[in-house]
């Protein structure tokens, strides 16, 4: 019983903390769309065919030969690379700025 009272007295005597506070850091660049955000740069989307990519975005600056099984092909454009599985776009990756 005595230990319980000592614990209760210690809890009641502890300083009362106010509401938690934190510094807020705002960075202007976060407010802008990241390079790989959907609206940042028009580029091929998943599921497009090679023919549709050529028709909408032109010929790639470099068409790398396919590798692996299933075959994965990469087409390089000035600002991004397009990855295909067979003839369908898997993903488009924007090149980093130097």
C-alpha positions as CSV (number, residue, x, y, z in Angstrom):
1,X,0.0,0.0,0.0
2,X,2.8,2.4,0.9
3,X,4.6,1.8,-2.5
4,X,1.3,2.6,-4.3
5,X,0.9,5.9,-2.4
6,X,4.5,6.9,-3.1
7,X,4.0,6.1,-6.8
8,X,0.7,8.2,-6.9
9,X,2.5,11.1,-5.1
10,X,5.3,11.0,-7.6
11,X,2.9,11.0,-10.6
12,X,0.9,13.9,-9.1
13,X,4.1,15.9,-8.3
14,X,5.5,15.5,-11.9
15,X,5.4,18.7,-14.0
16,X,2.5,18.8,-16.3
17,X,3.6,19.0,-19.9
18,X,1.8,21.3,-22.3
19,X,0.6,20.2,-25.7
20,X,3.3,18.7,-27.9
21,X,4.9,21.2,-30.3
22,X,7.1,20.7,-33.4
23,X,8.8,23.0,-35.8
24,X,7.4,23.1,-39.3
25,X,9.8,23.1,-42.2
26,X,8.4,24.1,-45.6
27,X,10.5,23.5,-48.7
28,X,9.3,25.2,-51.9
29,X,10.4,22.3,-54.1
30,X,8.0,19.9,-52.4
31,X,5.1,22.0,-53.5
32,X,6.1,21.5,-57.1
33,X,5.2,18.3,-59.0
34,X,8.1,15.8,-58.8
35,X,9.6,14.8,-62.1
36,X,7.9,11.4,-62.1
37,X,4.5,12.8,-61.1
38,X,1.8,12.0,-63.7
39,X,1.4,15.6,-64.8
40,X,5.0,16.6,-64.9
41,X,6.1,15.5,-68.4
42,X,4.0,14.0,-71.1
43,X,5.3,10.5,-71.7
44,X,4.1,6.9,-72.6
45,X,2.0,5.2,-70.1
46,X,1.7,1.5,-69.0
47,X,0.0,-0.7,-71.5
48,X,0.6,1.4,-74.6
49,X,1.9,-0.5,-77.6
50,X,5.2,0.2,-79.3
51,X,3.3,1.4,-82.4
52,X,1.3,3.8,-80.3
53,X,4.4,5.1,-78.6
54,X,6.1,5.7,-82.0
55,X,2.9,7.4,-83.3
56,X,2.5,9.7,-80.3
57,X,6.2,10.4,-79.2
58,X,8.2,9.7,-82.4
59,X,11.2,7.5,-82.9
60,X,13.4,6.9,-79.9
61,X,16.9,8.3,-80.0
62,X,18.1,4.8,-79.2
63,X,16.3,1.5,-79.3
64,X,18.2,-1.1,-77.2
65,X,17.8,-4.8,-78.1
66,X,15.6,-6.9,-75.9
67,X,17.0,-9.0,-73.1
68,X,15.7,-11.8,-70.9
69,X,12.6,-13.9,-70.8
70,X,10.1,-12.4,-71.1
71,X,11.8,-10.0,-73.5
72,X,12.3,-6.5,-72.0
73,X,13.2,-3.7,-74.4
74,X,14.3,-0.2,-73.6
75,X,13.8,2.8,-75.8
76,X,15.7,6.0,-74.9
77,X,14.2,9.5,-75.5
78,X,16.0,12.7,-74.6
79,X,14.2,13.1,-71.2
80,X,13.1,9.6,-70.4
81,X,13.4,5.9,-71.1
82,X,10.5,3.6,-71.9
83,X,10.6,-0.1,-70.9
84,X,8.5,-2.7,-72.8
85,X,7.6,-6.3,-72.1
86,X,7.0,-7.8,-75.5
87,X,5.3,-4.8,-77.2
88,X,3.6,-3.2,-74.2
89,X,4.9,-0.4,-72.0
90,X,5.8,-1.5,-68.5
91,X,7.1,1.8,-67.2
92,X,8.6,5.1,-68.2
93,X,11.5,6.6,-66.2
94,X,12.6,10.2,-66.4
95,X,16.3,10.8,-66.6
96,X,18.0,12.7,-63.7
97,X,19.1,16.2,-64.4
98,X,22.9,16.5,-64.5
